Amino acid sequence: MFNQLIGTKEVAMADEFEKMGENLRAKTGKGLDEWVAIARAAGIAGHMALVNHLKSDHGLGHGYANMIVHAANASAAVSQDGDDLVEAAFAGPRAHWRPLYDRLVGLVQGFGGDVEQAPKKGYVSLRRKKQFALLQPSTKDRFDIGLALKGEEPAGKLELAGSWNAMVSHRVRIAADEEAGDDVTDWLRAAYDRAG
């Protein structure tokens, strides 16, 4: 099951998950598919809340509970088409952000042919060997660009991401009446170069 879910991750990681899945059945009498069904049936939102539920109510260790929740969430994400996720992110009052998004994606793809788009619920992650940026129409009045620029000093619109999103170190906020300027292009290029 994990080989299907993680696709682009290393084979060693897939093998480790497979072994954990085999051990899960040996220790609990249930396979990963059965535990994923149990996790989904719990109806608990939030990764850690579900992990804690599996630990406290089902006696699982943290590693197994975490693996099950990741599998449950990955299966749900795989069932949604990436185009559908992008369309949903730009629906309704956020629709006016779509031209900016399209322009930024085109710009980044011009940096090299190795850019992978990974749509998530509400934003799109941009990756090379690792994630280097994310594009998010946060509200009808603000578009956020997350950047992996660890160690870069904040300057101008470039601010530390803080608790906004742990997958990036910096963020640029674009207001509805603003344009993403050359500085945004430069920061995206720097993040792209670091991810190679």
C-alpha positions in Angstrom: 0.0 0.0 0.0 2.7 2.5 0.9 4.5 2.0 -2.4 1.4 3.4 -4.1 1.0 6.3 -1.7 4.5 7.7 -1.6 5.4 7.2 -5.2 8.3 9.7 -5.5 10.0 9.0 -2.1 13.1 6.8 -1.9 12.8 3.1 -2.2 14.5 2.7 1.2 11.6 4.7 2.8 9.1 2.5 1.0 10.8 -0.6 2.3 10.8 0.7 5.8 7.1 1.5 5.7 6.4 -2.0 4.2 8.3 -3.6 7.2 6.4 -1.5 9.6 3.1 -2.5 8.0 4.1 -6.2 8.3 5.1 -5.7 11.9 1.8 -3.9 12.5 -0.2 -7.0 11.5 2.0 -9.2 13.6 1.6 -7.1 16.7 -2.1 -6.1 16.4 -3.7 -8.7 14.2 -4.8 -6.0 11.7 -3.2 -4.8 8.6 -2.5 -1.2 7.5 -5.7 -1.1 5.4 -7.8 -2.1 8.3 -6.2 0.4 10.6 -6.7 3.2 8.0 -10.4 2.3 7.9 -10.5 2.5 11.7 -8.7 5.9 11.7 -11.1 7.3 9.1 -14.1 6.0 10.9 -13.1 7.8 14.1 -14.0 11.1 12.4 -11.3 13.0 14.1 -9.8 16.0 12.4 -6.2 17.0 12.9 -3.1 14.8 12.6 -2.0 14.7 16.2 -5.5 14.4 17.6 -6.0 11.2 15.5 -2.5 9.9 16.5 -3.4 10.5 20.1 -6.7 8.7 19.7 -5.1 5.6 18.2 -2.6 5.6 21.0 -5.0 6.0 23.9 -8.1 4.2 22.6 -6.4 1.4 20.6 -3.1 1.0 22.5 -0.8 1.7 19.5 2.7 3.0 19.9 3.4 6.5 18.5 5.3 5.2 15.4 2.5 2.9 14.3 -0.2 5.5 15.0 1.7 8.2 13.1 2.2 5.8 10.2 -1.5 5.0 10.1 -2.6 8.6 10.1 -0.1 9.5 7.3 -1.5 6.6 5.3 -5.1 7.6 5.9 -4.3 11.2 4.9 -2.2 10.2 1.9 -4.9 7.9 0.6 -7.4 10.8 0.9 -5.1 13.2 -0.9 -4.3 10.6 -3.7 -8.0 10.2 -4.4 -8.3 13.9 -5.2 -7.1 15.1 -8.6 -4.5 17.8 -8.5 -6.4 19.9 -10.9 -9.5 19.7 -8.7 -7.4 20.9 -5.7 -6.1 23.9 -7.7 -9.6 24.8 -8.9 -11.0 24.6 -5.4 -8.2 26.8 -4.1 -9.2 29.5 -6.6 -12.9 29.2 -6.3 -15.3 31.9 -5.2 -13.9 35.1 -3.7 -10.3 33.9 -4.4 -10.8 33.5 -8.1 -9.1 36.8 -8.9 -5.8 35.4 -7.7 -5.6 32.8 -10.5 -3.8 35.0 -13.0 -1.1 35.8 -10.4 -0.8 32.1 -9.6 -0.6 31.2 -13.3 2.1 33.8 -13.9 4.2 32.7 -10.9 4.0 29.0 -12.0 5.0 30.0 -15.5 7.9 32.0 -14.2 9.2 29.2 -11.9 8.9 26.6 -14.7 11.1 28.9 -16.8 13.9 28.4 -14.2 14.2 24.7 -15.3 12.3 21.7 -16.4 12.6 20.0 -13.0 9.8 21.9 -11.2 7.1 19.7 -9.7 3.8 21.1 -8.7 2.2 19.3 -5.7 -1.3 20.7 -5.1 -2.6 20.5 -1.6 -5.9 21.6 -0.1 -5.6 25.4 -0.2 -2.2 25.8 -1.7 0.3 24.5 -4.3 3.8 23.3 -3.2 6.6 23.8 -5.7 9.4 21.2 -5.5 12.7 20.2 -7.1 14.7 17.7 -5.0 12.8 19.3 -2.1 10.1 21.9 -1.6 11.3 25.4 -2.3 8.1 27.5 -2.4 4.4 27.4 -2.0 1.7 29.5 -3.5 -1.5 30.2 -1.5 -4.5 32.4 -2.1 -5.0 32.8 1.6 -8.0 35.2 1.6 -9.8 37.3 -1.0 -7.5 40.2 0.0 -4.1 38.4 0.4 -2.0 36.0 -1.6 0.9 34.4 0.2 4.2 33.1 -1.3 6.1 30.8 1.0 9.9 30.4 0.4 12.6 28.0 1.6 15.3 30.6 2.2 16.7 29.5 5.6 19.3 32.0 6.8 18.2 34.8 4.6 17.6 38.1 6.4 14.1 39.5 6.1 14.0 42.6 3.8 11.2 44.6 2.2 8.2 42.3 1.8 10.3 39.2 2.6 9.4 38.3 6.2 10.1 35.2 8.4 7.3 32.7 8.0 7.1 32.1 11.8 4.2 29.8 12.6 2.4 30.5 9.3 3.7 27.3 7.6 6.6 25.1 9.0 7.5 23.9 5.5 9.0 27.2 4.5 11.2 29.7 6.3 9.9 33.0 4.7 6.8 34.5 3.4 5.8 37.3 1.1 2.3 38.8 1.4 0.7 40.2 -1.7 -2.3 42.4 -1.1 -5.2 42.5 -3.6 -4.2 45.9 -4.9 -0.5 45.0 -5.3 1.6 43.2 -7.9 4.4 40.7 -7.3 7.5 42.6 -8.4 11.0 41.8 -9.5 12.0 41.2 -5.8 9.5 38.2 -5.7 11.1 36.8 -8.9 14.5 37.1 -7.3 13.4 35.4 -4.1 11.7 32.6 -6.0 14.8 32.1 -8.1 17.0 32.0 -5.0 14.7 29.4 -3.4 14.7 27.3 -6.6 18.5 27.4 -6.8 18.9 26.2 -3.2 16.6 23.3 -3.8 18.7 21.8 -6.6 
